[in-house]
Amino acid sequence: MSLQRIDLNLFRVFEAILQHRSVTGAAKMLGVTPSAVSHALSRLRRSLDDELFVHGDDGMEPTARALELAPSIRDGLGRIDDALAAKPFVPSDSTRAFRISATDYGAVTLLPGLIRRLCEVAPQVELRVFPCNRTDVVRHLDEGRIDLVIGWFADLPQRMRRTPLLVEKEAIVVRRGHPLAEGPVTLERLLHFPYVVVEVTGSEEQGTDGFMDERGVWRRVWIDRLLIETSAKEEDVVGHVAVSLPHFAAVPDILSGTDMVATLPERLARRAVEQGTLTILDLPYEPLIVSFDAIWHHRADRDAGLQWLLGEMAEAARSV
């Protein structure tokens, strides 16, 4: 199929449906009627000899061919927009809505400072924050449905970029008066008690090294190195995971009323201790240190607004 035989405006319709998963939503975005969007989609289907979008549980679901075409179409449209753009991104005037996927760790530690900064320099900008415990969050980043993901990552494919925001280390937390709070803390004593663990995907599909592969993006799903390493070594005494959660918020209340143990990022552990019912234990080993990063698709390297937001996010992180 030659590009000369396709109306390039149809690709705008394609991108709008891909983003909104709805003919009506795409029509609102483009400022046209739903019937005009339907007509344009029909023309593009005929041109490409593929359905492109079919009705599903979550709206208009893209076909395999649509997902194959999406990155190139989005990149091409972005290049056209860049070529035609006459105005730089001006934070004080912008009404842009940025879409960020974050764990509750990121929401608690980083977003308050970021929002304070935005209220001062970009009062009309919106932040829309989505949970990071979805297993398809990387697909949404690939498809342009979100702008940024903030979390813990290992290796990234070439299509992704990253910038470090915070360096975090693990801390072991128990209730005040817990048996572990008396006497020296050893590995054997730690493994004697049941654990509350946080898996940010809320599933049991992670590998034994604590990371999960999502479309080439290796995302950390929990921070409990002690449990991971003892399981891998097949020690005589292994930790027992009594409760598994997709977020950190419920952990302090669970610990307060039980003899369970949890490994938390140190910043969250200290916040929990400030509530007055928990205590942080001395670690019998060197703590795991991890980088908390923001990642984005390489096509956004030319997105002045997103690059500005990354800078603001980095400044907010310095004050944490």
Residue pairs with C-beta under 8 A, 6 or more apart in sequence:
1 47
1 48
1 49
5 47
6 44
6 47
7 43
9 40
10 40
10 43
10 44
10 47
11 44
11 73
11 76
11 77
12 30
12 77
13 26
13 30
13 37
13 40
13 41
13 44
14 41
14 44
14 52
14 66
14 69
14 70
14 73
15 70
15 73
15 74
15 77
15 144
16 25
16 26
16 29
16 30
16 37
17 23
17 26
17 37
17 41
17 53
17 60
18 53
18 62
18 66
18 70
18 143
18 144
19 25
19 26
19 29
19 143
19 144
19 145
20 26
20 28
20 29
20 59
21 58
21 59
21 60
21 61
22 59
22 60
23 34
23 37
23 38
23 41
23 60
24 34
26 37
27 33
27 34
27 36
27 37
30 37
41 52
41 53
44 52
45 51
45 52
48 65
48 69
50 63
50 65
50 66
51 63
52 62
52 63
52 65
52 66
53 60
53 61
53 62
53 63
53 66
54 60
54 61
54 63
55 61
62 70
62 143
67 143
70 142
70 143
70 144
71 142
71 159
71 299
74 144
74 299
75 299
78 299
78 302
78 303
79 302
82 302
88 304
89 304
89 305
89 308
91 121
91 122
91 125
91 308
92 121
92 122
92 123
93 124
94 122
94 124
94 125
94 305
95 124
95 125
95 126
96 125
96 126
96 305
97 125
97 126
97 127
97 128
98 125
98 126
98 127
98 128
98 147
98 148
98 305
98 306
98 309
99 128
99 130
99 145
99 146
99 147
99 148
100 127
100 128
100 129
100 130
100 146
100 147
100 148
100 149
100 150
101 129
101 130
101 131
101 132
101 134
101 137
101 140
101 141
101 146
101 148
101 149
101 150
101 151
102 110
102 111
102 129
102 130
102 131
102 132
102 149
102 150
102 151
103 131
103 132
103 133
103 150
103 151
103 200
103 247
103 248
104 247
104 248
104 249
105 248
105 265
105 267
105 268
105 292
106 132
106 150
106 151
106 292
107 129
108 248
108 268
108 271
109 166
109 267
109 268
109 320
110 150
110 165
110 166
110 292
110 313
110 316
110 317
110 320
111 127
111 129
113 316
113 317
113 319
113 320
114 127
114 312
114 313
114 316
115 127
116 316
117 312
117 315
117 316
118 125
118 127
118 312
121 312
130 137
130 140
130 146
132 149
132 150
132 151
132 200
133 200
133 201
133 202
133 246
133 247
134 140
134 201
135 201
135 203
135 205
135 212
135 214
136 214
137 146
137 149
137 214
138 149
138 214
138 215
138 217
138 219
139 214
139 215
140 146
141 148
141 149
141 160
141 295
141 296
141 297
142 159
142 215
142 297
144 297
144 299
147 296
147 300
147 306
147 309
148 294
148 295
148 296
148 306
148 309
148 310
149 294
149 295
149 296
150 165
150 292
150 293
150 294
150 295
150 313
151 200
151 219
151 220
151 292
151 293
151 295
152 168
152 219
152 220
152 223
152 290
152 291
152 292
152 293
153 162
153 217
153 218
153 219
153 220
153 293
153 295
154 211
154 218
154 219
154 220
155 218
156 162
156 216
156 217
156 218
156 295
157 215
157 216
157 217
158 298
159 297
159 298
160 216
160 217
160 295
160 296
160 297
160 298
161 295
161 296
161 297
161 298
161 300
161 301
162 293
162 294
162 295
163 293
163 294
163 310
163 314
164 291
164 292
164 293
165 292
165 293
165 294
165 313
165 314
165 317
166 267
166 291
166 292
166 317
166 320
167 289
167 290
167 291
167 292
168 265
168 266
168 267
168 289
168 290
168 291
168 292
169 265
169 266
169 287
169 288
169 289
169 290
170 223
170 224
170 225
170 263
170 264
170 265
170 266
170 283
170 287
170 288
171 263
171 264
171 265
171 266
171 269
171 270
171 280
171 281
171 283
171 287
172 185
172 190
172 226
172 261
172 262
172 263
172 264
172 280
172 281
172 283
173 251
173 252
173 255
173 261
173 262
173 263
173 264
173 269
173 272
173 273
173 278
173 279
173 280
173 281
174 180
174 181
174 193
174 255
174 259
174 260
174 261
174 262
174 278
174 279
174 281
175 255
175 256
175 257
175 258
175 259
175 277
175 278
175 279
176 276
176 277
176 278
176 279
178 259
178 279
179 193
179 259
180 189
180 190
180 193
180 261
180 281
181 279
181 281
183 189
184 284
185 281
185 282
185 283
185 284
186 284
187 226
187 230
187 284
187 285
188 237
190 226
190 239
190 261
190 281
190 284
191 226
191 230
191 235
191 237
191 238
191 239
192 237
193 259
193 260
193 261
194 240
194 241
194 242
194 243
194 258
194 259
194 260
194 261
195 224
195 227
195 239
195 240
195 241
195 242
195 243
195 260
195 261
195 262
195 263
196 242
196 243
196 244
196 245
196 251
196 254
196 255
196 260
196 261
196 262
197 222
197 224
197 227
197 241
197 243
197 244
197 245
197 262
197 263
198 222
198 223
198 244
198 245
198 246
198 247
198 248
198 251
198 262
198 264
199 206
199 221
199 222
199 244
199 245
199 246
200 219
200 220
200 221
200 222
200 246
200 247
201 212
201 219
201 221
201 246
202 245
202 246
203 221
204 244
205 212
206 212
206 221
206 222
207 213
208 228
208 231
208 232
209 228
209 232
210 220
210 221
210 222
210 223
210 224
210 225
210 228
211 218
211 219
211 220
211 221
212 218
212 219
212 221
217 295
220 290
222 228
223 263
223 264
223 265
223 288
223 290
224 239
224 263
225 263
225 288
226 239
226 263
226 285
227 238
227 239
227 241
227 263
230 237
230 238
230 239
231 238
231 239
242 260
243 254
243 260
245 251
248 264
248 265
248 268
251 262
251 264
251 272
252 272
252 275
252 277
252 278
254 260
254 262
255 261
255 262
255 272
255 277
255 278
256 277
256 278
264 272
266 287
267 320
269 278
269 280
270 280
272 278
273 279
273 280
294 310
294 313
296 306
296 310
300 306
300 307
301 307
